[in-house]
Each structure stands twice: as C-alpha cells, then as structure tokens.
C-alpha cells in the first residue's frame, strides 16, 4: 500500500483500490449515483437532485 497526500488529505492506494478526496471531475458520477433510487435505498436517504448532490 502507498500513501500520498492531496491538499493535506491522505490518498491510500493498493493494487485494486484508490481512496482519495472528491474532485470536481467526480461530480457527474456522484450526482447520478444519488439520483438513482435503487442505490439510495441501500445507502440511506432519498434520491437527490443535482443541486442537492452538490457537496
């Protein structure tokens, strides 16, 4: 495992996974995930609009 930082936040990397802070380029996928009832029912809450998804 390697550990780097981005804006002071650690980025953890393994052979199969990267955990890093959110980036603006992640928003489209993030908003689509939160708009999908089949997903939100498992992670709590209700589907969100794009505006509600903005962090």
C-alpha positions in Angstrom: 0.0 0.0 0.0 1.2 3.5 -0.7 0.2 6.7 1.0 0.3 10.1 -0.8 -1.4 13.4 0.0 -3.6 15.8 -1.9 -4.3 19.1 -0.2 -3.1 17.6 3.0 -5.6 14.7 2.8 -4.1 11.2 2.6 -4.5 9.2 -0.6 -4.4 5.4 0.0 -3.6 3.1 -2.8 -3.5 -0.6 -3.1 -3.2 -2.8 -6.2 -7.0 -2.6 -6.7 -8.3 0.4 -4.9 -7.6 4.2 -4.6 -9.2 6.2 -1.8 -8.8 9.9 -2.4 -10.7 13.2 -1.8 -13.5 14.2 -4.1 -12.6 16.1 -7.2 -14.8 18.3 -9.4 -14.5 15.7 -12.2 -16.3 13.2 -9.9 -19.5 15.2 -9.7 -21.4 13.8 -12.7 -20.9 10.2 -11.5 -21.7 11.3 -7.9 -24.9 13.1 -8.9 -26.0 10.2 -11.0 -25.5 7.8 -8.1 -27.5 9.9 -5.7 -30.3 10.3 -8.2 -30.8 6.5 -8.5 -33.5 5.1 -6.1 -32.1 1.6 -6.5 -28.8 2.9 -4.9 -30.1 5.3 -2.3 -32.3 2.8 -0.8 -29.2 0.8 0.3 -27.1 3.8 1.4 -29.8 5.7 3.2 -31.8 8.8 2.4 -33.8 9.5 -0.7 -32.8 10.3 -4.3 -31.3 13.8 -4.7 -31.4 16.4 -7.4 -28.1 17.6 -8.9 -28.4 20.7 -6.7 -28.9 18.6 -3.6 -25.9 16.4 -4.6 -23.5 19.3 -4.7 -21.4 18.9 -1.6 
